[in-house]
Amino acid sequence: IAALAFGFKKWIETPGGKMKWDHIKIRIPILGNVLKTSALSRFAKTLSTLLSSGVPLLDALTIVRSILGNEELAKIIDESKDNIREGDSLSAPLKRSGQFPPLMTNMIASGERAGQLELMLDNVATEMENQVNAKVEAMTALLEPLMIVVMGGTIGFVVIAIMLPIMQLSDGFG
């Protein structure tokens, strides 16, 4: 087990391994959606803050890329920077990637057209943070009954483990 853990850790440290692991993480059925939404929320909030502070868009995207925590999403940001240099909008490459939700790309496009990109990114970040909080609360609410069942099973096992020898001992005397 230790060798597998060590090998897995070394594999994740390679560029290809990190990219593949990040790809797998955001596709895990329930948890992956929370991880992805959280990363996109950080992206929107940080980009909004940087743009509000007067940082040029391409420089802001370079900074935001490093805080995403997911190489698959970071690769999309790199591709977006190349498209923006060629004259494309921010929302178009994000939409084409398929990894950014339609709400986010549509609000970014709306903000670009209205000249209020920072405000729209801030609104998107707030909405996505609310989604993450709601999903985490739902997951913990689902875990509570599961924990009760597991604890009940554990206690039942302990009770049976204690009572079975006593009952067998009393059958020997009877």
C-alpha positions as CSV (number, residue, x, y, z in Angstrom):
1,I,0.0,0.0,0.0
2,A,2.8,2.4,0.9
3,A,4.6,1.6,-2.5
4,L,1.3,2.3,-4.3
5,A,0.8,5.6,-2.5
6,F,4.4,6.6,-3.2
7,G,4.1,5.7,-6.9
8,F,0.8,7.6,-7.1
9,K,2.3,10.7,-5.5
10,K,5.3,10.6,-7.9
11,W,2.9,10.1,-10.9
12,I,0.8,13.2,-9.8
13,E,4.0,15.2,-9.7
14,T,4.7,14.6,-13.4
15,P,3.0,17.1,-15.8
16,G,1.1,14.3,-17.6
17,G,0.1,12.7,-14.4
18,K,-1.2,16.0,-12.9
19,M,-3.2,16.7,-16.0
20,K,-4.8,13.2,-16.0
21,W,-5.5,13.3,-12.3
22,D,-7.1,16.8,-12.6
23,H,-9.2,15.4,-15.5
24,I,-10.3,12.5,-13.3
25,K,-11.0,14.7,-10.3
26,I,-13.5,17.0,-12.0
27,R,-15.4,14.0,-13.4
28,I,-16.0,12.2,-10.1
29,P,-19.8,12.0,-9.9
30,I,-20.8,14.4,-7.0
31,L,-17.5,15.7,-5.6
32,G,-16.1,16.6,-9.1
33,N,-18.8,19.1,-9.7
34,V,-18.1,20.8,-6.4
35,L,-14.4,20.9,-7.0
36,K,-14.9,22.3,-10.5
37,T,-17.5,24.9,-9.4
38,S,-15.2,26.0,-6.5
39,A,-12.2,26.4,-8.9
40,L,-14.4,28.4,-11.4
41,S,-15.7,30.6,-8.5
42,R,-12.0,31.4,-7.5
43,F,-11.3,32.1,-11.2
44,A,-14.1,34.6,-11.5
45,K,-13.5,36.3,-8.1
46,T,-9.8,36.7,-8.6
47,L,-10.1,37.9,-12.2
48,S,-12.8,40.4,-11.1
49,T,-10.5,41.7,-8.4
50,L,-7.5,42.0,-10.7
51,L,-9.4,43.7,-13.5
52,S,-10.9,46.1,-11.0
53,S,-7.4,47.0,-9.8
54,G,-6.4,47.9,-13.3
55,V,-4.4,44.8,-14.3
56,P,-4.5,44.1,-18.1
57,L,-6.7,41.1,-19.0
58,L,-3.8,39.0,-20.4
59,D,-1.7,39.6,-17.3
60,A,-4.7,38.9,-15.1
61,L,-5.4,35.6,-16.8
62,T,-1.7,34.6,-16.3
63,I,-2.1,35.3,-12.6
64,V,-5.5,33.5,-12.3
65,R,-4.2,30.5,-14.1
66,S,-1.8,29.8,-11.2
67,I,-4.5,29.8,-8.6
68,L,-7.0,27.5,-10.3
69,G,-5.6,24.4,-8.8
70,N,-6.6,22.3,-11.9
71,E,-4.3,21.8,-14.9
72,E,-7.2,21.0,-17.3
73,L,-8.9,24.3,-16.5
74,A,-5.5,26.1,-16.6
75,K,-4.9,24.7,-20.1
76,I,-8.2,26.3,-21.2
77,I,-7.1,29.6,-19.7
78,D,-3.8,29.4,-21.7
79,E,-5.8,28.7,-24.9
80,S,-8.1,31.6,-24.1
81,K,-5.1,33.9,-23.7
82,D,-3.9,32.9,-27.2
83,N,-7.4,33.5,-28.7
84,I,-7.7,36.9,-26.9
85,R,-4.3,38.0,-28.4
86,E,-5.7,37.1,-31.8
87,G,-8.7,39.4,-31.2
88,D,-11.3,37.0,-29.7
89,S,-13.4,37.8,-26.7
90,L,-12.9,36.2,-23.3
91,S,-16.2,34.4,-23.3
92,A,-15.9,32.7,-26.7
93,P,-13.0,30.3,-26.0
94,L,-14.4,29.6,-22.5
95,K,-17.7,28.6,-24.1
96,R,-16.0,26.5,-26.8
97,S,-14.1,24.5,-24.1
98,G,-17.3,23.1,-22.7
99,Q,-15.9,23.2,-19.1
100,F,-17.4,26.5,-18.2
101,P,-21.1,26.6,-17.4
102,P,-23.4,28.5,-19.8
103,L,-24.4,30.9,-17.0
104,M,-20.8,31.9,-16.5
105,T,-20.0,32.3,-20.2
106,N,-23.2,34.2,-21.0
107,M,-22.6,36.6,-18.1
108,I,-19.0,37.2,-19.1
109,A,-20.2,37.9,-22.7
110,S,-22.8,40.3,-21.3
111,G,-20.2,42.0,-19.2
112,E,-17.9,42.4,-22.1
113,R,-20.6,43.9,-24.3
114,A,-21.7,46.3,-21.5
115,G,-18.1,47.2,-20.4
116,Q,-18.9,45.8,-17.0
117,L,-16.8,42.7,-17.0
118,E,-15.5,43.1,-13.5
119,L,-19.0,43.5,-12.1
120,M,-20.3,40.5,-14.0
121,L,-17.4,38.3,-12.9
122,D,-18.1,39.3,-9.3
123,N,-21.7,38.4,-9.7
124,V,-20.8,35.1,-11.3
125,A,-18.3,34.4,-8.4
126,T,-21.0,35.1,-5.8
127,E,-23.5,32.8,-7.6
128,M,-21.0,30.0,-7.9
129,E,-20.0,30.3,-4.3
130,N,-23.7,30.0,-3.3
131,Q,-23.9,26.9,-5.5
132,V,-20.8,25.4,-3.9
133,N,-22.2,26.1,-0.4
134,A,-25.6,24.6,-1.3
135,K,-23.9,21.4,-2.7
136,V,-21.7,21.0,0.3
137,E,-24.6,21.4,2.7
138,A,-26.6,18.9,0.7
139,M,-23.7,16.4,0.8
140,T,-23.3,16.8,4.5
141,A,-27.1,16.4,5.0
142,L,-26.8,13.1,3.1
143,L,-23.9,12.0,5.1
144,E,-25.7,12.3,8.5
145,P,-28.0,9.3,8.0
146,L,-25.2,7.3,6.6
147,M,-23.1,8.1,9.6
148,I,-25.9,7.0,11.9
149,V,-26.3,3.7,10.0
150,V,-22.5,3.1,10.2
151,M,-22.4,3.9,13.9
152,G,-25.4,1.7,14.6
153,G,-23.8,-1.2,12.7
154,T,-20.5,-0.7,14.7
155,I,-22.3,-0.6,18.0
156,G,-24.4,-3.7,17.0
157,F,-21.3,-5.6,16.1
158,V,-19.6,-4.7,19.4
159,V,-22.8,-5.8,21.4
160,I,-23.0,-9.1,19.5
161,A,-19.2,-9.7,20.0
162,I,-19.7,-9.2,23.7
163,M,-23.0,-11.1,24.1
164,L,-22.2,-14.1,21.9
165,P,-19.5,-15.6,24.2
166,I,-21.6,-15.0,27.3
167,M,-24.6,-16.8,25.7
168,Q,-22.3,-19.6,24.5
169,L,-20.9,-19.9,28.0
170,S,-24.3,-20.0,29.6
171,D,-25.4,-22.8,27.2
172,G,-22.5,-24.9,28.4
173,F,-23.7,-24.7,32.0
174,G,-27.4,-25.3,31.2
